[in-house]
Amino acid sequence: MLVFTLRRIVLAVPLLLFTSFLVFAIVTAFPGDPCGEKMGPRPNPEALQTCRSNLNLDGSFGERYGNFMSGLARGDLGRDIHTEESISDEIWLRFPATLELSFVALFLAFVIGSWIGTRSALRPGSWIDACGQLVSLGGVSIPVFWLGMLLIALFGVKLGWLPFSGWSAEEVGPGVDYATGFYLTESLARLEFGAFFNALKHLLLPAVALATIPLATITRMTRSAVLEEVGKDYVTTARAKGLSERQILRKHVRRNALIPVITITGLQLGTLLSGAVLTETVFSWPGMGTYMMAGVRSRSYPAIMGCMLLFVVIFVLVNLLVDLLYHWIDPRMRDEA
């Protein structure tokens, strides 16, 4: 297991290097001039040239990429073109909000999607199966931003049940001295249950909007995997031995069906991170998606590249975790290793 983990980590290094090159090449190819955007419609030519020199925009592609990688090796992603703030500090301030939102959405999608998919497979053609098909179709068809505005209008404005904006220490846990930006996790760890449930209330609407596409995908994959497993010979043998349907599902079918479901769940994290840009914009969520959108509007290349690279690193780490879960769930893979 240790050798397999180390091998996967070593293989991830060239992937991250190639991704950094690709991100840098794409972002620097964006049209427009960041310094011109910063200085307005009639900039001073000398000041404009000074700005380009400070940002190393007048160097060759190789020089700029080399400077970017040297800064990245030091943990320095540069400074925002407009505010002069450190990109690393700005991302760290917003990273907890995006991470907690994404993982709450992923948790909702996995729990609800696997349950609906399993019930649909066990009763094909029933009303439960029809509801599962409706969830799958609606999840991939409804735009995230439209669903987010609908949830705000219904549950936030019309009914007033849930908050639809705000994610700060004062709003989540008044009087609680948070050491990190992980308000939900830290509230639970410190047994501040009032702050924990308040954080859940703030997270619920954006998490539901963000979870719709992964929910639809996980539901369909679970249904297909369970349908395939219940038709195999070992299920017939288990029934002949007198095992109940609950025992067969819990001890045999669900464990085997989890393998493709875990795969698709890990891959859905990329969908969540990209969908977080729209969701955070609609809900005014102070996360990395909102920060990256602000960087796109202001052509702040360091902010865009920093957010994209962090998304890639998270995606690679989650897929590494998925591979490790494979070895834990399926003993045949451990034997092959």
Backbone torsions as a table, in degrees:
resi	resn	phi	psi	omega
1	MET	NA	-42.1	179.7
2	LEU	-65.6	-42.2	179.1
3	VAL	-63.2	-42.1	178.6
4	PHE	-62.0	-42.9	-179.8
5	THR	-62.9	-45.3	179.7
6	LEU	-63.8	-39.0	179.2
7	ARG	-63.9	-41.0	178.6
8	ARG	-66.3	-36.9	178.4
9	ILE	-66.2	-42.0	179.2
10	VAL	-63.2	-39.9	178.8
11	LEU	-68.3	-24.2	-179.8
12	ALA	-74.6	-22.3	-176.7
13	VAL	-63.3	-53.7	177.8
14	PRO	-61.8	-31.5	177.2
15	LEU	-63.1	-43.8	179.1
16	LEU	-66.7	-37.7	178.0
17	LEU	-64.3	-44.8	178.5
18	PHE	-64.0	-39.3	179.7
19	THR	-65.3	-40.1	178.0
20	SER	-61.4	-39.8	177.4
21	PHE	-65.0	-42.4	-178.7
22	LEU	-65.3	-43.7	179.0
23	VAL	-62.2	-45.3	-179.6
24	PHE	-62.7	-43.2	-178.4
25	ALA	-65.0	-41.6	-178.2
26	ILE	-68.9	-45.6	-175.9
27	VAL	-67.1	-42.3	-179.7
28	THR	-70.0	-15.5	177.0
29	ALA	-86.2	-2.0	178.1
30	PHE	-59.2	141.5	176.7
31	PRO	-71.1	156.2	177.6
32	GLY	104.7	164.8	-178.1
33	ASP	-118.9	114.1	179.5
34	PRO	-58.7	-39.6	-179.7
35	CYS	-68.3	-37.6	175.9
36	GLY	-65.2	-36.2	176.6
37	GLU	-66.7	-36.1	-178.3
38	LYS	-72.8	-37.6	-171.8
39	MET	-95.7	-3.3	175.4
40	GLY	95.4	-175.9	-173.1
41	PRO	-72.6	-24.4	-178.0
42	ARG	-127.9	73.5	-177.1
43	PRO	-78.6	155.3	172.9
44	ASN	-71.6	127.7	-176.6
45	PRO	-57.0	-39.6	-179.4
46	GLU	-68.9	-42.4	177.8
47	ALA	-64.9	-35.7	178.6
48	LEU	-64.9	-42.2	179.0
49	GLN	-67.2	-37.5	177.8
50	THR	-63.7	-41.8	178.3
51	CYS	-62.3	-42.8	179.5
52	ARG	-65.9	-35.6	178.0
53	SER	-68.6	-40.7	179.8
54	ASN	-64.6	-34.8	179.4
55	LEU	-89.0	0.8	-179.6
56	ASN	59.6	34.7	179.4
57	LEU	-83.6	-14.5	-178.5
58	ASP	-94.9	2.4	177.5
59	GLY	-86.2	175.2	177.7
60	SER	-73.5	167.5	-179.3
61	PHE	-62.2	-42.0	-179.9
62	GLY	-63.5	-41.6	178.6
63	GLU	-64.2	-44.0	-178.7
64	ARG	-66.2	-39.8	179.3
65	TYR	-68.2	-38.6	177.4
66	GLY	-62.6	-43.2	177.2
67	ASN	-64.1	-38.1	179.1
68	PHE	-64.4	-44.6	-178.8
69	MET	-69.6	-35.5	177.5
70	SER	-65.5	-40.2	176.0
71	GLY	-66.8	-38.4	179.2
72	LEU	-64.0	-37.3	178.1
73	ALA	-64.7	-29.1	177.4
74	ARG	-87.9	-1.8	-175.6
75	GLY	79.9	17.0	-178.7
76	ASP	-107.8	112.4	179.9
77	LEU	-94.4	8.1	179.5
78	GLY	94.1	-167.7	-178.8
79	ARG	-124.8	151.2	178.1
80	ASP	-63.5	136.4	-175.2
81	ILE	-63.7	-34.0	-174.1
82	HIS	-95.9	-43.9	-175.3
83	THR	-94.4	-13.4	-177.5
84	GLU	63.9	14.3	177.3
85	GLU	-80.8	153.3	178.1
86	SER	-67.0	128.3	179.5
87	ILE	-64.2	-38.8	179.5
88	SER	-60.9	-43.3	179.5
89	ASP	-66.9	-41.8	-179.2
90	GLU	-64.2	-41.5	179.4
91	ILE	-66.8	-40.2	-179.3
92	TRP	-64.4	-34.3	178.3
93	LEU	-66.6	-33.9	-175.0
94	ARG	-98.0	-17.5	-176.0
95	PHE	-60.2	-44.2	-179.5
96	PRO	-59.4	-38.5	-179.4
97	ALA	-63.2	-44.2	179.2
98	THR	-68.1	-40.8	-176.8
99	LEU	-66.1	-45.5	-179.9
100	GLU	-66.5	-39.5	177.0
101	LEU	-61.7	-44.8	-177.5
102	SER	-66.1	-41.5	-176.5
103	PHE	-77.0	-30.5	172.7
104	VAL	-66.0	-41.9	177.0
105	ALA	-63.7	-41.2	178.7
106	LEU	-65.7	-38.6	177.9
107	PHE	-63.5	-45.8	178.2
108	LEU	-60.9	-44.5	-178.5
109	ALA	-63.8	-41.1	-177.6
110	PHE	-70.3	-47.7	-176.7
111	VAL	-65.2	-51.5	-177.0
112	ILE	-70.4	-42.4	-178.0
113	GLY	-65.7	-41.6	179.3
114	SER	-68.7	-35.5	178.7
115	TRP	-68.4	-48.3	-179.8
116	ILE	-63.9	-42.5	-180.0
117	GLY	-63.3	-39.4	178.6
118	THR	-66.0	-45.8	179.6
119	ARG	-64.9	-36.9	178.1
120	SER	-64.7	-38.5	-179.6
121	ALA	-71.5	-34.5	-179.2
122	LEU	-74.6	-22.9	179.7
123	ARG	-131.4	66.5	-178.7
124	PRO	-63.9	137.4	-179.8
125	GLY	85.7	-3.9	-179.6
126	SER	-86.1	178.9	178.8
127	TRP	-67.4	-29.6	176.5
128	ILE	-65.8	-41.2	177.2
129	ASP	-63.9	-39.9	178.1
130	ALA	-63.6	-40.3	176.9
131	CYS	-64.8	-39.0	177.4
132	GLY	-63.6	-41.0	177.0
133	GLN	-64.9	-36.7	178.4
134	LEU	-66.3	-41.4	177.6
135	VAL	-62.3	-43.5	-179.7
136	SER	-63.4	-44.9	-179.1
137	LEU	-67.2	-44.2	-179.4
138	GLY	-66.8	-36.0	-178.1
139	GLY	-64.1	-36.7	-179.1
140	VAL	-90.1	-10.2	-175.8
141	SER	-100.9	-32.4	-175.9
142	ILE	-82.4	124.7	176.8
143	PRO	-64.3	142.6	-176.4
144	VAL	-63.0	-42.6	-176.6
145	PHE	-67.7	-35.6	178.9
146	TRP	-69.2	-42.2	177.6
147	LEU	-63.5	-39.4	178.3
148	GLY	-61.3	-44.7	178.1
149	MET	-65.8	-34.7	177.7
150	LEU	-66.4	-42.7	178.1
151	LEU	-63.7	-40.0	178.0
152	ILE	-62.9	-46.3	-177.3
153	ALA	-64.4	-38.1	-175.0
154	LEU	-82.9	-60.8	-172.3
155	PHE	-86.1	-23.5	-179.0
156	GLY	-92.9	-45.0	-174.8
157	VAL	-96.2	-53.1	-174.6
158	LYS	-69.0	-54.1	-176.6
159	LEU	-89.9	-28.6	179.7
160	GLY	68.2	26.7	-177.3
161	TRP	-79.7	-37.2	-171.9
162	LEU	-131.0	146.5	173.4
163	PRO	-72.1	147.3	-178.1
164	PHE	-121.4	9.1	175.1
165	SER	-156.9	163.1	178.2
166	GLY	95.1	125.6	176.5
167	TRP	-155.1	78.8	179.0
168	SER	-136.6	166.5	-178.2
169	ALA	-62.5	-36.3	-179.2
170	GLU	-69.4	-34.3	-179.1
171	GLU	-82.1	-34.5	-176.8
172	VAL	-81.8	-52.2	-177.2
173	GLY	-136.0	79.4	178.9
174	PRO	-58.9	128.8	-179.3
175	GLY	89.1	-8.0	179.0
176	VAL	-93.1	127.8	-179.1
177	ASP	-91.8	94.9	-177.7
178	TYR	-79.0	138.2	177.3
179	ALA	-91.6	-20.5	-179.3
180	THR	-132.1	178.3	175.5
181	GLY	-90.2	2.3	178.6
182	PHE	-85.4	77.6	-171.9
183	TYR	-65.4	-42.2	-178.8
184	LEU	-65.5	-50.8	-177.2
185	THR	-66.3	-42.9	-177.8
186	GLU	-68.9	-36.4	177.2
187	SER	-61.7	-41.8	178.5
188	LEU	-67.8	-41.7	-179.0
189	ALA	-65.1	-32.3	-179.5
190	ARG	-93.1	6.0	178.8
191	LEU	59.9	31.7	173.4
192	GLU	-90.6	79.8	-170.3
193	PHE	-68.6	-31.7	176.2
194	GLY	-61.9	-46.7	177.7
195	ALA	-67.1	-34.7	-179.9
196	PHE	-63.5	-48.1	-179.6
197	PHE	-70.6	-30.1	174.4
198	ASN	-66.7	-39.0	176.2
199	ALA	-64.6	-38.8	177.0
200	LEU	-62.5	-38.9	177.9
201	LYS	-61.8	-40.7	178.4
202	HIS	-69.0	-31.2	-176.4
203	LEU	-83.1	-22.0	-165.9
204	LEU	-62.9	-51.8	-176.4
205	LEU	-63.0	-51.6	177.8
206	PRO	-63.8	-33.1	179.6
207	ALA	-68.1	-40.0	177.8
208	VAL	-63.9	-44.2	178.2
209	ALA	-62.0	-40.3	-177.8
210	LEU	-73.9	-26.4	-173.6
211	ALA	-83.8	-5.9	-170.5
212	THR	-64.4	-46.7	-178.3
213	ILE	-67.0	-49.2	175.0
214	PRO	-60.5	-34.8	178.4
215	LEU	-60.4	-44.6	179.5
216	ALA	-63.7	-43.2	-178.8
217	THR	-66.2	-45.0	-179.6
218	ILE	-65.7	-37.6	178.4
219	THR	-61.2	-47.5	-179.2
220	ARG	-66.0	-41.3	-179.4
221	MET	-66.9	-40.9	179.0
222	THR	-63.7	-43.5	179.5
223	ARG	-60.0	-46.0	180.0
224	SER	-64.6	-42.3	-177.6
225	ALA	-66.9	-42.8	-179.3
226	VAL	-68.5	-40.9	177.1
227	LEU	-59.2	-40.2	179.4
228	GLU	-67.2	-38.8	-177.1
229	GLU	-72.6	-39.9	-175.9
230	VAL	-69.1	-15.0	178.1
231	GLY	-93.3	3.5	-176.7
232	LYS	-86.6	164.5	-173.5
233	ASP	-66.3	-33.1	-176.1
234	TYR	-67.5	-26.3	176.0
235	VAL	-70.3	-41.9	176.5
236	THR	-62.2	-39.7	177.9
237	THR	-64.7	-41.2	179.8
238	ALA	-64.7	-37.8	176.9
239	ARG	-66.6	-38.7	179.0
240	ALA	-65.2	-28.4	177.7
241	LYS	-78.0	-8.1	176.7
242	GLY	97.9	9.1	177.8
243	LEU	-70.4	143.2	178.5
244	SER	-74.7	162.6	179.7
245	GLU	-62.6	-34.8	178.1
246	ARG	-64.5	-42.6	178.9
247	GLN	-66.4	-41.5	178.7
248	ILE	-62.3	-42.8	-179.2
249	LEU	-65.7	-45.5	-174.5
250	ARG	-73.7	-41.8	-172.5
251	LYS	-90.5	-23.9	-172.5
252	HIS	-122.8	-61.3	-171.0
253	VAL	-65.5	-49.3	-174.2
254	ARG	-63.8	-38.1	-178.9
255	ARG	-65.8	-42.4	179.5
256	ASN	-71.8	-35.8	-179.5
257	ALA	-73.5	-17.2	-178.0
258	LEU	-68.0	-25.3	-173.3
259	ILE	-61.0	-55.3	177.0
260	PRO	-68.1	-28.1	179.8
261	VAL	-68.0	-41.7	178.1
262	ILE	-64.3	-37.3	177.3
263	THR	-58.9	-51.6	-176.3
264	ILE	-69.5	-30.0	177.7
265	THR	-66.6	-42.9	177.2
266	GLY	-62.9	-40.0	179.5
267	LEU	-69.0	-24.6	-179.7
268	GLN	-69.6	-16.0	178.9
269	LEU	-61.8	-35.5	175.8
270	GLY	-62.3	-39.0	175.9
271	THR	-63.8	-39.7	179.7
272	LEU	-65.6	-43.2	-178.7
273	LEU	-66.4	-39.2	177.7
274	SER	-73.2	-37.7	177.6
275	GLY	-70.3	-20.3	178.9
276	ALA	-64.1	-25.2	178.6
277	VAL	-61.8	-47.7	178.6
278	LEU	-70.3	-44.1	-177.5
279	THR	-63.2	-44.8	-179.7
280	GLU	-65.8	-33.8	177.7
281	THR	-66.5	-42.6	-179.1
282	VAL	-66.5	-41.6	-175.7
283	PHE	-94.1	7.5	-178.0
284	SER	52.5	44.2	-176.8
285	TRP	-82.9	127.6	-174.7
286	PRO	-80.0	59.2	-177.6
287	GLY	-113.9	-166.8	-176.4
288	MET	-72.4	-29.3	178.1
289	GLY	-63.3	-45.3	176.8
290	THR	-63.1	-40.7	-180.0
291	TYR	-65.1	-40.8	179.4
292	MET	-68.0	-37.3	176.6
293	MET	-64.0	-38.7	175.5
294	ALA	-64.0	-37.1	177.1
295	GLY	-66.5	-36.0	177.6
296	VAL	-66.2	-44.0	-179.2
297	ARG	-64.9	-35.9	-178.4
298	SER	-96.1	2.8	-178.0
299	ARG	55.8	42.3	175.5
300	SER	-87.4	90.6	-175.2
301	TYR	-58.2	-42.6	179.9
302	PRO	-60.5	-37.6	179.5
303	ALA	-65.7	-42.8	-179.6
304	ILE	-63.8	-47.0	-177.7
305	MET	-66.7	-38.6	179.2
306	GLY	-62.5	-45.0	179.3
307	CYS	-65.4	-44.6	-178.5
308	MET	-63.8	-40.9	179.7
309	LEU	-66.4	-38.0	178.1
310	LEU	-66.9	-38.0	174.9
311	PHE	-58.9	-43.0	-179.1
312	VAL	-64.6	-44.4	-179.8
313	VAL	-60.6	-43.2	178.5
314	ILE	-62.1	-43.3	-178.5
315	PHE	-62.6	-41.9	178.9
316	VAL	-65.6	-41.6	-179.7
317	LEU	-66.0	-38.8	179.0
318	VAL	-66.6	-39.7	177.5
319	ASN	-67.3	-32.2	172.5
320	LEU	-63.4	-41.4	177.2
321	LEU	-63.7	-37.8	177.7
322	VAL	-62.4	-42.9	177.9
323	ASP	-61.5	-40.0	178.8
324	LEU	-67.5	-37.2	176.7
325	LEU	-64.9	-33.5	174.7
326	TYR	-53.8	-49.3	-176.2
327	HIS	-67.4	-27.6	178.6
328	TRP	-78.2	-36.1	-177.2
329	ILE	-80.4	-45.4	-173.2
330	ASP	-104.7	107.4	-179.1
331	PRO	-66.6	-20.6	179.1
332	ARG	-64.3	-34.2	178.8
333	MET	-70.8	-33.2	175.6
334	ARG	-67.7	-36.8	178.4
335	ASP	-66.1	-40.3	178.0
336	GLU	-64.7	-39.3	177.8
337	ALA	-64.4	NA	NA
